[in-house]
Amino acid sequence: MSKRGPRPKRAPVCVGTALRAALALVVALLLALPPRTARADLPSEAAPYGETAHFVYFGSDEVTSAVHKVMTVAEERFGRVCAALGACDTLGGKIDVWIAEDPEQFAAAFPDGAPMAEWAAGVAFIGARRVVLRAHGTALFSLLETFDHEVAHVLINAVAGGRHVPRWLTEGLAIWVSGEDVIARLSAAHQAAITGNLLTLDELDAGFPNRGSRVPLAYAQSALFTRHLIGRGGPGALVTVLRRIGAGEPFDAAFTERFGAPADELAADWVATLEEETSPFLLLHDSSLLWFAMTLVFVAVGLRLSREKKAAFARMDAEDAAAEARAEAARAFAELEAQRHSGEPPTLH
């Protein structure tokens, strides 16, 4: 195992603003619960709806259309996900897919005592090869994207032989293979880089946040750092790490052998790059700075309108003066014409 030097002291976590909290809530709707390992019996009223090569599907009459939607594309999506993870030959049996119509059905598919987050779109019980999905997804996280994400968790566990894989890596890979949009996560991570709020890899692994403003940050870091590693070593690099773990090698050794440096060292370099590349525009994600910028815009617009109004008044005054001069000249000319026709000599002033 490689020696690790002392980490620099991290800045305290900043209190989230109202805007950041709203972003946290929206992004949280996209995220799935941490994988569980205990297997639970299906609710007593559940019966298999059907099955395909790698899946058995469960759901009530209310979710028939959702189950059919998943069944139609499940094998195609499974092929794409398992190929990306090098896991097409690792699954030891079929994956149970339970689709729930409402929160009650969603909770009923969980083991006794297993917590359920209201915002969760899906959950994977990896040891049991079972995923539970909300039939309607969320506003920004569709049913099929949730399906890909949770299936990825099951496959990652299979490739690693059930051995421990850091949480940031499992989430990062699940996001990557399911094609989830990382724009919101990118914004959150850039903002955190500005304020010094980024979590260490050890923190992400030991206590991955499941509530509050740190949730979107944790997923942002996991997704973006994983994408950074894939860009550095190619799509197969992390799969190689997973396979080494499956063969019994500790993560640190497997990672360092494949990437040439420990994960936390590469993460520190990546964070430094984030801080260097952060655009000042992204500061506007902070609500106080956003209001300040909006105030500057309103002031600038007000000054411009004031100048335009003064210029318009000046033009109107000039036009009135010119019109008065023309009227005066017309009156003088009329007077001269009247005098000429009457035979009176004109009076010069």
C-alpha positions in Angstrom: 0.0 0.0 0.0 1.4 3.4 -0.9 2.3 5.9 1.8 0.2 9.0 1.7 1.5 12.3 2.8 -0.5 14.6 5.1 -3.5 16.2 3.6 -3.9 19.9 3.6 -6.4 21.3 6.1 -9.8 21.7 4.6 -11.8 24.8 4.9 -15.0 24.5 7.0 -18.1 23.5 5.2 -20.0 26.7 4.3 -23.6 27.0 5.1 -25.7 26.6 2.0 -27.7 29.5 0.7 -31.4 29.3 -0.3 -30.4 28.9 -4.0 -27.9 26.2 -3.2 -30.5 24.4 -1.0 -32.9 24.5 -3.9 -30.3 23.0 -6.3 -29.6 20.3 -3.7 -33.3 19.4 -3.6 -33.5 19.2 -7.4 -30.4 17.1 -7.8 -31.3 14.9 -4.9 -34.4 13.9 -6.9 -32.0 12.3 -9.4 -30.1 10.2 -7.0 -30.6 6.6 -5.8 -30.2 5.3 -2.3 -27.0 3.5 -1.2 -27.0 -0.1 -2.2 -28.1 -2.6 0.4 -26.9 -6.1 0.8 -29.7 -7.9 2.7 -32.3 -9.7 0.6 -36.0 -9.1 1.2 -39.0 -11.1 0.3 -41.3 -9.4 -2.2 -44.5 -8.1 -0.9 -47.1 -10.9 -0.5 -49.4 -9.5 -3.2 -46.6 -9.3 -5.8 -46.4 -11.8 -8.6 -43.9 -12.0 -11.4 -45.1 -10.0 -14.4 -42.7 -11.6 -16.8 -39.1 -12.3 -17.4 -36.3 -11.9 -20.0 -32.8 -13.3 -20.3 -31.4 -11.3 -17.3 -34.4 -10.0 -15.4 -37.6 -11.1 -13.6 -40.2 -8.2 -13.4 -42.6 -7.5 -10.6 -45.4 -5.0 -10.3 -49.0 -4.4 -9.6 -51.7 -3.8 -12.2 -51.2 -0.1 -11.8 -47.7 -0.2 -13.3 -48.4 -2.6 -16.2 -47.4 0.1 -18.8 -44.2 1.0 -16.8 -43.2 -2.7 -16.5 -43.8 -3.2 -20.2 -41.7 -0.1 -21.0 -38.8 -1.5 -19.0 -39.1 -5.0 -20.4 -39.1 -3.8 -24.0 -35.6 -2.2 -23.7 -34.1 -3.9 -20.6 -31.9 -6.4 -22.4 -30.6 -3.8 -24.9 -29.8 -1.4 -22.0 -28.3 -4.3 -20.0 -26.0 -5.1 -22.9 -24.7 -1.5 -23.0 -24.2 -1.2 -19.3 -22.5 -4.6 -18.8 -20.2 -4.0 -21.8 -19.1 -0.7 -20.3 -18.3 -2.3 -17.0 -16.8 -5.5 -18.4 -19.5 -7.4 -16.5 -21.5 -9.3 -19.1 -20.1 -12.7 -17.9 -20.2 -12.0 -14.1 -23.9 -12.0 -13.2 -24.7 -15.2 -11.3 -28.4 -15.1 -11.8 -31.3 -13.0 -12.9 -31.9 -9.5 -11.4 -35.3 -9.0 -9.9 -36.9 -5.7 -11.0 -39.7 -4.4 -8.8 -41.6 -1.3 -10.1 -43.7 0.6 -7.7 -46.6 2.9 -8.4 -46.5 5.0 -5.3 -44.4 5.6 -2.1 -46.3 2.9 -0.3 -45.5 0.2 -2.9 -42.0 1.5 -3.0 -41.5 1.1 0.7 -43.3 -2.3 0.7 -40.6 -3.7 -1.5 -37.9 -2.8 1.0 -36.7 -5.2 3.7 -38.1 -4.7 7.2 -36.3 -1.8 8.8 -34.6 -0.6 5.7 -34.9 3.2 5.5 -36.5 4.9 2.5 -35.7 8.5 1.4 -38.6 10.3 -0.1 -36.5 11.7 -2.9 -35.1 8.3 -4.0 -36.0 7.3 -7.6 -34.6 3.8 -7.1 -32.6 1.5 -4.9 -30.4 -1.6 -5.5 -30.1 -4.5 -3.1 -26.9 -5.6 -4.6 -26.3 -8.9 -2.7 -29.8 -10.0 -3.7 -29.5 -8.8 -7.3 -32.7 -6.9 -6.9 -33.6 -3.3 -7.8 -36.7 -1.3 -6.9 -37.8 1.6 -9.1 -40.5 4.3 -9.0 -42.8 3.8 -12.0 -42.8 7.5 -13.0 -39.2 8.4 -12.2 -38.7 12.0 -11.1 -38.8 15.3 -12.9 -35.3 15.0 -14.1 -34.4 11.4 -13.7 -36.4 9.0 -15.8 -37.5 5.5 -15.1 -35.0 4.0 -17.6 -32.1 6.1 -16.3 -32.9 4.8 -12.9 -33.0 1.3 -14.2 -29.5 1.7 -15.8 -28.1 3.2 -12.6 -29.3 0.5 -10.2 -28.4 -2.3 -12.6 -24.9 -0.8 -12.8 -24.6 -1.1 -9.0 -25.5 -4.8 -9.1 -22.9 -5.4 -11.9 -20.1 -3.4 -10.2 -20.6 -5.6 -7.1 -20.4 -8.7 -9.3 -17.2 -7.6 -11.1 -15.6 -6.9 -7.7 -16.7 -10.2 -6.4 -18.7 -8.6 -3.6 -15.6 -7.0 -2.1 -15.5 -3.4 -1.0 -15.3 -0.7 -3.7 -15.1 2.9 -2.6 -18.5 4.5 -2.6 -17.4 7.4 -4.8 -16.3 5.0 -7.5 -19.5 2.9 -7.4 -21.6 6.0 -7.7 -19.3 7.6 -10.3 -19.4 4.6 -12.5 -23.2 4.1 -12.1 -23.7 7.7 -13.2 -21.3 7.4 -16.1 -22.7 4.2 -17.6 -26.3 5.3 -17.2 -25.6 8.5 -19.2 -27.0 10.9 -16.6 -26.6 14.6 -17.2 -23.7 15.9 -15.1 -24.2 19.6 -15.8 -25.9 20.3 -12.4 -23.1 18.2 -10.7 -20.5 20.1 -12.6 -21.9 23.4 -11.4 -22.1 22.2 -7.8 -18.5 20.9 -7.9 -17.1 24.1 -9.4 -19.0 26.2 -6.8 -17.6 24.0 -4.0 -14.1 24.4 -5.4 -14.5 28.1 -5.0 -15.7 27.9 -1.4 -13.4 25.1 -0.3 -16.2 22.6 0.4 -15.1 19.6 -1.5 -15.0 16.3 0.4 -12.1 14.0 0.6 -12.3 10.5 -1.0 -12.1 9.0 2.5 -15.1 11.1 3.6 -17.0 10.0 0.5 -16.3 6.4 1.2 -16.8 6.4 4.9 -19.9 8.5 5.2 -21.5 9.3 1.8 -24.0 12.0 2.5 -27.7 11.1 2.3 -29.3 14.3 3.2 -28.7 18.1 3.1 -26.7 20.3 0.7 -23.8 17.9 0.7 -25.7 15.2 -1.2 -25.5 16.9 -4.7 -21.8 17.8 -3.9 -21.0 14.2 -3.1 -22.6 12.9 -6.3 -21.0 15.7 -8.3 -17.5 14.8 -7.1 -18.1 11.1 -7.7 -19.3 11.6 -11.2 -16.8 14.2 -12.3 -13.7 12.6 -10.7 -14.7 9.3 -12.2 -15.1 10.9 -15.6 -11.7 12.5 -15.1 -10.1 9.1 -14.4 -11.8 7.6 -17.5 -10.4 10.5 -19.6 -7.0 9.9 -18.1 -6.8 6.1 -18.4 -9.5 5.1 -20.9 -12.8 3.3 -20.2 -11.1 0.0 -19.4 -8.9 1.4 -16.7 -11.4 1.4 -13.9 -12.8 -1.9 -15.0 -9.3 -3.3 -14.6 -9.3 -2.0 -11.1 -12.6 -3.6 -10.3 -11.4 -7.0 -11.7 -8.2 -6.8 -9.5 -10.4 -6.1 -6.5 -12.5 -9.2 -7.5 -9.3 -11.2 -7.6 -8.6 -10.3 -4.0 -6.3 -7.2 -4.4 -7.0 -4.2 -2.1 -8.4 -1.2 -3.9 -5.4 1.1 -3.1 -2.9 -1.3 -4.6 -5.1 -2.1 -7.6 -5.7 1.6 -8.3 -2.1 2.7 -7.9 -0.9 -0.1 -10.1 -3.2 0.9 -12.9 -3.0 4.7 -12.7 0.5 5.1 -11.4 -0.5 7.1 -8.3 -2.9 6.7 -5.3 -6.5 7.9 -5.9 -6.3 10.7 -3.3 -3.2 12.1 -5.0 -4.9 12.2 -8.3 -8.0 13.7 -6.7 -5.9 16.5 -5.2 -4.5 17.3 -8.7 -8.0 17.2 -10.1 -9.3 19.6 -7.4 -6.5 22.0 -8.2 -7.5 21.9 -11.8 -11.1 22.6 -10.9 -10.0 25.7 -8.9 -7.9 27.0 -11.7 -10.5 26.5 -14.4 -13.5 27.8 -12.4 -15.1 30.6 -14.4 -16.1 33.8 -12.6 -19.5 33.3 -14.2 -20.1 30.2 -12.0 -19.9 32.5 -8.9 -23.3 33.6 -9.9 -24.7 30.3 -8.6 -24.2 31.9 -5.2 -27.5 33.7 -4.4 -25.9 36.8 -2.8 -23.6 37.3 -5.7 -26.5 36.7 -8.1 -28.6 39.4 -6.5 -25.6 41.7 -6.5 -25.1 41.1 -10.2 -28.8 41.6 -10.9 -28.6 44.9 -9.0 -25.7 46.1 -11.2 -27.7 45.2 -14.3 -30.7 47.2 -13.1 -28.5 50.2 -12.2 -26.9 50.0 -15.6 -30.3 49.8 -17.4 -31.6 52.7 -15.2 -28.7 54.9 -16.1 -29.1 54.1 -19.8 -32.8 54.9 -19.7 -32.1 58.2 -17.9 -29.6 59.2 -20.5 -31.9 58.3 -23.3 -34.8 60.3 -21.6 -32.6 63.4 -21.3 -31.6 63.1 -24.9 -35.2 62.8 -26.0 -36.2 65.9 -24.0 -33.3 67.8 -25.6 -34.4 66.7 -29.1 -38.0 67.8 -28.3 -36.8 71.2 -27.0 -34.7 71.7 -30.2 -37.7 70.7 -32.4 -40.0 73.1 -30.5 -37.5 76.0 -30.9 -37.2 75.3 -34.6 -40.9 75.1 -35.1 -41.4 78.5 -33.3 -38.7 80.1 -35.5 -40.4 78.8 -38.6 -43.7 80.1 -37.4 -42.2 83.6 -36.6 -40.6 83.7 -40.1 -43.9 82.8 -41.7 -45.7 85.6 -39.8 -43.1 88.1 -40.8 -43.3 87.1 -44.5 -47.1 87.3 -44.4 -46.8 90.8 -42.9 -44.4 91.9 -45.7 -46.7 90.5 -48.4 -49.7 92.3 -46.9 -47.9 95.6 -46.9 -46.7 95.1 -50.5 -50.2 94.5 -51.7 -51.6 97.5 -49.8 -48.9 99.9 -51.2 -47.4 100.7 -47.8 -43.7 100.6 -47.7 -42.3 97.8 -45.5 -41.0 98.7 -42.1 -37.5 97.6 -41.4 -36.6 96.8 -37.8 
